[in-house]
C-alpha cells in the first residue's frame, strides 16, 4: 500500500482567517501567500520592497482573481520599521490567526543593521523576535491562533556563540553567521514552547524548513546556483512544509516539518527533528534574554516572571 503524502490538497478552507507572511514577494513566501489566499484567507504580504510586493500580488491574482491580499512595508533589519508595521496591524485588525515568519537572508557579506546587529541574525532572528512580541497581544486574543517559524536544515551545522551573537569579536564567516541565525530561530521556537506550555491563550507554534529549494535567497552563494540543478526543488514544493505547519490541524505545539527525502533536502513534508543544540534550554533562555534586551521588546511579563521564579 502506498503511504499517503501531504500536498496542497490537504489544505482546508481558510475563509475568515487573517494571515501575515513575511518576506513574501518571491519564492516560498509568495507560494505560501498564493495557496492560503486562494483558499479564502485574508493575507497580508509583509515585504521590504513595496514595488516587488505589489508585482507579486498582481502575479498571484492572475491565478486567484478573488484572492484578498494586502501589501505592507516591513524591513526586518530595522526595528523602527518592525514597530511601525506592528502598530499599523494592531490598529487596523481585531484578529491575527496566523503569523508566518518566513523572511530571511542567506550568507551575505558582513553589514550591520540599522540597530547595529549583524545583518543575518538581525534580520532572521532579532527582527522576527521583535515582530512576534509586538503582535502577541493580537495573536493572544484571536482564538486558535498560530505562529509558524521558518528555520533551515543548516541550523544543524551551527554552534551558536551567545557571547558574540553579532560577530563583533570574531573573523566574519558568512556561512557560519547564517547557520547561527537559523539555530537562533529554532532556539527561540523551542524556548517559546517551554514558556507558554501552560498558557491556553498563547498561539500554537510550529516550525518548518524547506530543504533545498531554489529561491532568490541564494543570490550571495555562487556554488549553490550550480548545485541547484542537481538537488534543488522548486518554490511550490519548498513551500509545502510551511503550509503544512500553518494548516495541519493535527500538528502539535513545537512540531517541526521538513521534506521527506534524501537527508530532508526534498520531498513531501513530514515530521522532522531539530538538532540537539536547538533544544538546549540554557541557550534558549539566554537567547531570549539577549533578544529582549537588544530589541527592547518584552513578550509577556507574567509568563517571564513565572519562568524566572
Number of C-alpha atoms within 10 A of each C-alpha: 3 4 5 7 11 17 14 14 6 12 17 13 14 18 13 11 18 24 26 25 22 27 26 28 27 20 19 29 25 24 23 26 30 24 21 26 27 23 18 18 23 23 24 21 27 27 24 20 15 16 13 15 23 18 14 20 24 14 15 21 17 10 11 16 12 13 22 18 22 14 22 18 19 25 21 31 26 19 24 14 18 22 20 13 21 21 13 12 19 17 10 9 10 12 20 26 24 25 26 28 28 25 25 22 19 23 19 18 15 14 11 16 17 15 14 13 22 23 29 30 29 28 23 26 27 28 27 25 26 24 24 20 17 21 19 21 17 19 26 20 16 20 14 15 23 24 26 26 25 25 29 22 23 19 25 18 16 20 15 22 12 14 10 10 20 20 19 11 9 9 7 14 13 17 18 17 27 24 25 26 32 30 29 28 26 29 28 24 27 23 23 20 20 16 17 19 13 10 11 11 15 23 24 24 26 26 30 30 29 28 29 25 23 23 17 13 17 17 15 15 14 9 10 16 16 11 12 16 10 9 15 20 19 15 20 17 24 30 28 28 29 29 26 28 31 28 18 14 10 9 17 12 20 21 20 28 29 31 25 18 13 10 12 19 19 21 22 21 29 21 16 17 13 20 17 8 18 25 17 13 14 11 19 23 20 15 19 20 13 16 20 17 11 14 17 11 18 16 19 13 9 9 14 14 9 9 12 8 6
